[in-house]
Every structure is written in C-alpha cells, then in structure tokens.
Amino acid sequence: MSLMIQDSQINSDQILEDINNLLNSGDIPNLFFRDDKEKIQKEIIGLYAAKNISLEITEAWKIFIESIRNNLHIVLCMSPVGEAFKVWCR
C-alpha cells in the first residue's frame, strides 16, 4: 500500500488520526460497520473450527488484527511544504 497525500487533501484532523492509528497499531477504530466486523469474526471462527480450534469473538478479532499487522507494509511519503502540514505532522 502506498499513500501519498498533500496538505490540501487533509480536510480534517480525523484523517491524520486514522493514519496514526494504522501506523501504530494496524487498526483503525470504527473502520468497519458492526455487521462487517461480525462477518469477519465469524469467518475466522469458521476457519479455526475447521481445524478443531474453538475461539471467542474477541480472540477472532485479535487474530484478524494480528494478520493485518503481519501482512501490511506501508510506505508513507510526506513533503511538508505547507506550514499547516508541518504543524499537523508535529
């Protein structure tokens, strides 16, 4: 994944907070709707059930996030030309 943004593309601080969360934890809170999150959890539970391993819902989500952390590689390019962007980056 490559992400290139300019200061003119940042229309709220929430975008920077999401990028920060992704870089720090591999998870962006509230990225998925509840139904989508439950679907992901059930699929992971199903995969582990096929291996005769039982999981709780919270364990399934932790496995999903850990999988993201292990497989996601991020290239973050910034060129803080504008003064506003420099302040946001700090």
Sequence and secondary structure as in RCSB ss.txt:
>XXXX:A:sequence
MSLMIQDSQINSDQILEDINNLLNSGDIPNLFFRDDKEKIQKEIIGLYAAKNISLEITEAWKIFIESIRNNLHIV
LCMSPVGEAFKVWCR
>XXXX:A:secstr
 EEE  GGG  SHHHHHHHHHHHHHS  TT S HHHHHHHHHHHHHHHHTTT    HHHHHHHHHHHHHHH   E
EE    SHHHHHHH 
